[in-house]
Amino acid sequence: MLTAKQCEALELLIEHKTSKEISRILGISPHTVDQRIDGARARLGFASRGELAHAYRTRRMAGADLSERLTHENSHMPIPSVPAEAGVGERGGRLQGGSFLLGRDELAKVSDHRVVPELFDGQLGTLARLAAIFLITLLILMAVLAGFSTYVTISESFAR
């Protein structure tokens, strides 16, 4: 489904490299890098580079055989099994159709890895995030004020 050159660019994309950095490593222009990544994104139906990179990384973490990068023709190789704890698909725990990346439905099932605590998700997630930002800001402000107070006290004691 993806070309070897697209996979090569995606490998570097999941390492959080920019298009400019990828172009330097591969010896191609940043425009060509963007074309390869956008081509892969469009071919697989993802809305953003971030979603594409997450799906690619998830596919690798799921233990898929990365040697099946080129899927222009059927290689007659067996579809690799995915460990049950990865939670990929309801169809016997196998990746379907030899697709190199997970589709949106499978990606949603695999995305059990939380980036933020549950408190910050859900209906009150935005409010919880704002409250956390406020509390952290308040703590930093108190620390700065305590530092100034200590500085003034020490300055006065040395001035005598």
Contacts in CASP RR format, 6 or more apart in sequence:
PFRMAT RR
TARGET T0000
AUTHOR 0000-0000-0000
METHOD contacts of the structure
MODEL  1
MLTAKQCEALELLIEHKTSKEISRILGISPHTVDQRIDGARARLGFASRG
ELAHAYRTRRMAGADLSERLTHENSHMPIPSVPAEAGVGERGGRLQGGSF
LLGRDELAKVSDHRVVPELFDGQLGTLARLAAIFLITLLILMAVLAGFST
YVTISESFAR
1 43 0 8 1.000
1 44 0 8 1.000
1 71 0 8 1.000
1 72 0 8 1.000
1 99 0 8 1.000
1 100 0 8 1.000
1 101 0 8 1.000
2 10 0 8 1.000
2 40 0 8 1.000
2 43 0 8 1.000
2 44 0 8 1.000
2 69 0 8 1.000
2 70 0 8 1.000
2 71 0 8 1.000
2 100 0 8 1.000
2 101 0 8 1.000
3 36 0 8 1.000
3 70 0 8 1.000
3 72 0 8 1.000
4 69 0 8 1.000
4 70 0 8 1.000
5 36 0 8 1.000
6 36 0 8 1.000
6 37 0 8 1.000
6 39 0 8 1.000
6 40 0 8 1.000
7 69 0 8 1.000
7 100 0 8 1.000
8 26 0 8 1.000
8 36 0 8 1.000
9 22 0 8 1.000
9 26 0 8 1.000
9 33 0 8 1.000
9 36 0 8 1.000
9 37 0 8 1.000
9 40 0 8 1.000
10 37 0 8 1.000
10 40 0 8 1.000
10 52 0 8 1.000
10 53 0 8 1.000
10 56 0 8 1.000
12 21 0 8 1.000
12 22 0 8 1.000
12 25 0 8 1.000
12 26 0 8 1.000
13 22 0 8 1.000
13 37 0 8 1.000
13 49 0 8 1.000
13 52 0 8 1.000
13 53 0 8 1.000
13 56 0 8 1.000
14 53 0 8 1.000
14 56 0 8 1.000
14 57 0 8 1.000
14 60 0 8 1.000
17 25 0 8 1.000
19 30 0 8 1.000
19 33 0 8 1.000
19 34 0 8 1.000
19 37 0 8 1.000
20 30 0 8 1.000
22 30 0 8 1.000
22 33 0 8 1.000
23 29 0 8 1.000
23 30 0 8 1.000
23 32 0 8 1.000
23 33 0 8 1.000
26 33 0 8 1.000
37 49 0 8 1.000
37 52 0 8 1.000
40 52 0 8 1.000
41 47 0 8 1.000
41 48 0 8 1.000
41 49 0 8 1.000
41 51 0 8 1.000
41 52 0 8 1.000
44 52 0 8 1.000
44 55 0 8 1.000
44 101 0 8 1.000
44 103 0 8 1.000
45 103 0 8 1.000
45 104 0 8 1.000
46 52 0 8 1.000
46 55 0 8 1.000
46 104 0 8 1.000
51 107 0 8 1.000
52 101 0 8 1.000
54 107 0 8 1.000
54 111 0 8 1.000
55 101 0 8 1.000
55 102 0 8 1.000
55 103 0 8 1.000
55 107 0 8 1.000
56 101 0 8 1.000
58 102 0 8 1.000
58 107 0 8 1.000
58 110 0 8 1.000
58 111 0 8 1.000
59 100 0 8 1.000
59 101 0 8 1.000
59 102 0 8 1.000
60 66 0 8 1.000
61 86 0 8 1.000
62 82 0 8 1.000
62 83 0 8 1.000
62 86 0 8 1.000
62 88 0 8 1.000
62 95 0 8 1.000
62 102 0 8 1.000
62 110 0 8 1.000
63 80 0 8 1.000
63 82 0 8 1.000
63 83 0 8 1.000
63 86 0 8 1.000
64 80 0 8 1.000
64 82 0 8 1.000
64 95 0 8 1.000
64 100 0 8 1.000
65 77 0 8 1.000
65 80 0 8 1.000
68 75 0 8 1.000
68 77 0 8 1.000
68 80 0 8 1.000
68 98 0 8 1.000
68 100 0 8 1.000
69 100 0 8 1.000
71 98 0 8 1.000
71 99 0 8 1.000
71 100 0 8 1.000
79 94 0 8 1.000
79 95 0 8 1.000
79 96 0 8 1.000
79 97 0 8 1.000
79 98 0 8 1.000
80 94 0 8 1.000
80 95 0 8 1.000
81 93 0 8 1.000
81 94 0 8 1.000
82 88 0 8 1.000
82 93 0 8 1.000
82 94 0 8 1.000
82 95 0 8 1.000
84 93 0 8 1.000
86 110 0 8 1.000
87 93 0 8 1.000
87 109 0 8 1.000
87 110 0 8 1.000
87 112 0 8 1.000
88 95 0 8 1.000
88 102 0 8 1.000
88 106 0 8 1.000
88 109 0 8 1.000
88 110 0 8 1.000
89 96 0 8 1.000
89 105 0 8 1.000
89 106 0 8 1.000
89 109 0 8 1.000
90 109 0 8 1.000
95 102 0 8 1.000
95 106 0 8 1.000
102 110 0 8 1.000
114 121 0 8 1.000
119 125 0 8 1.000
119 128 0 8 1.000
120 128 0 8 1.000
120 129 0 8 1.000
120 132 0 8 1.000
END
